[in-house]
């Protein structure tokens, strides 16, 4: 007789909703995946149907349980992981949404960020993260400014608001559980990172009635019983779940996850380098919180989508004198520069698509390398792990390996976010990965790419030194960079 399953897990992603069962060894079995409802794009707005999302998530979970031979009610716990900062407002009386599901990618919160720029230092001090429109707080602030009746509805309790996990917990429990976990609350810009409660000061700054926000619970102690006869034991952000499954609490390792966007995250209790996020990963059942430093890349999959990058290898990198930024919606942490978006140091209209794709991959590789370099400077890293769909691209894998001074490995374990959510629900201790493959850098090409990486950093620093909104943000390289780049085709030994 096979060993019993430890937990069910549900991953509420931006492009797919996945369910799986956690095996006795921490592996994901009986995987079910459905496309998430399409996100409609209208200017800076990114919206989808919250009821369609709820139906898709319930279908995925029930199909997984049926495949695994699990019938409801069951004592097997459920772990959730969720895209962070996507949210909805709905009516308490009947559960009907009054807004679409507003994606984390939505940028309408920029107006609130601009209005609060003088308070940015205080906001970062309280929340541990920077002032950016991707988070829940700024987007909700703008919506309530545009719809004052909704603010009144929240204040009097007729309306409820929450991130995707909160909406589904409330809906699936018949309104008994109006809650979120501390890792999701920590990405709203409304929670005090030190007290792990909603901050009256932050809520007042954003003009949001704090009393209307859901209860904050420990990630590993959600204990939300659903109407179907299963208990949500744990809930946490998707990136936290991926880190838990792959790196655990080991501070000598970092995780690089590349999907729709990208992030580099490393367990770190001390304050992170300037500009980086201080991420609250999760809170265990004993109340202890795990923290990390995090750098982010925005919408990189969107940048690569039009170009034939799947067959490129690292030999295609470092061959051009152009420099590139690869984030269509602006640089993420540690820079948070919405004015510095996807662009090149010189025109690329005459370049073939494969060459443009190679430049975009360079921009991604160099941004990742610099984040890891900054983390390594605080405390030496032993290894970084690659995961996510874009990590399958050979040029990204080999290119990053050539730019780093420590080990890079590819995670062979699939569905890390599901595995982390399931492990937290089952009470399995975090562990370091065993299913991995080291990526050996090609020494014959590494000096070429490393030389261009050094000059790319100078180009980026020049852009960052300019004030936001200055004219011509993308220019030809500075004279000293142009001189260095001219020698890249014949780099000196040991460069």
C-alpha positions, 0 to 999 in steps of 0.5 A: 500500500502506498504511503499517504499523501501529506497535503493538497496545494493550490497555486493561484497564478497569473497565467495558470491555476495549478493544483497538486498533491504533496507526496510523502517525500515532498514531491508534487503528484496528480498535477492539474493545471488550467489557464487562468482567466484572460487578463484584459489590457486597457492602457495601464489597467490589467483586469480579469473576471474574479468569479471565473477565477474562483470557478477555475481554481475550484475546478482544478482543486476538485479534479486533483483531489479526484485524481488522487483518490481524495474525497471531501470531507477530508483531514488532508490539509490544503496549502494556498500560494497566490500571486501577490497584490492582485485584488478585488472589492465585493459585496458582503451581502451576496459576494458579488464583485463590484470591481474586476480582479485587478492584477498585480501588473496593473499600474493605475496606482502610479497616481497615488505613488506620485502624490506620496513621493515625499513620504516614501522614506517613511513608507519604506521604514514602516512597510519594508518595501518601496513605493510602487504602483504594483502593490495593493495599497496604491491601486486601491487608493486610486480606485477609492479616490475615483469611487468615494461611495466604495470607500464609504461602503468599505468603512460601513462594512457593506463592501469587503476588499482583499487580495485573491487569497482573501476573496477565495477564502471568504467565498469558499467558507460562506463568509466565515473567514475574512483573512489573509496571511502575513506574507500577502499583507506584507506586500500591500504597503499597508502593513507595519513590517515590525508589528505585522498588523495593519498600520494606521499611519500607512492606511491614513497616508493612502486614504484607506479605511484600515478597519475594513481590511481582513484579519492578518493570520500566521502563514502556517496557521490559517485554519480556515475550514471550507464548505467542501470539508477541507481546511486551508492550513496555510497560505503564503505568496507564490514567491515565498512558497517557491523559496521555501521549497527550493532554498528553505532558510539557508542564507548562503543560497539564493533563488532566481525565479523567471516567469512572467516577471522575475525575482531574486530572493535570499533569506536575510534577517538583516536589512537588505542592501539599499533599494532592495525589498525586505520581504516577509517570507512567511510566519510559522505556527509558533509565530516566528517570521522568516525574512529575505532580501529581494530584487525584481524584474518586471514583465520580462516574458512580455519583452521576449515574446516576439523574438526567437529566443528558444534556440539561442545559446550563450554564444549569441551574447556579448557580440554586439556593441548595443546595451539593453534594458529588458523591462517593458514596464520599468526597472524593478527593485532596487531601482524602481524607475518607471521612466527606464523601460525597455530600450537600447543604447542605439537603434536596432531596427536594422538588426534581425529578430534573433540579434534583438532577442539576444540583446534582450536576454543580455539585459535580463542576465545582466540585471540578475547578475547585478542583483546577485552581486549586490547580495554577495557583497553583503554576505558571500553566496555559495550558490544560486538556483534557477527556476521558472519557465524562462530558466529553460532558455539555454542562453539565460542559463549559460549567460548567467553562469558566465557572469557569476563568481559562485555556483549556479544550478538549475532546479530539477524539481517542478512546481516549486510553489505548489511544493512549498505551499503543500510543505507548509500546510503539512508541517514539513520543515524547509530543506535544501534542494536535492534535485538540481543540476550544476551549470558549468560556465563555458570558460572560452566565452565567459571573458567576453560576456563578463567584459560586456557586463562590466561596461553595461553596469557603467551604462546603467549607472549613467542612466540611473544618475539622470533625473526621472523624466529627463530627455533621451533616456537611452543614448549611445555609450559614454566615450569610455564605455565605447572604448572598452566595448570596441575591444570585446571581440578580442578580450584580454586573457583573464578578463 
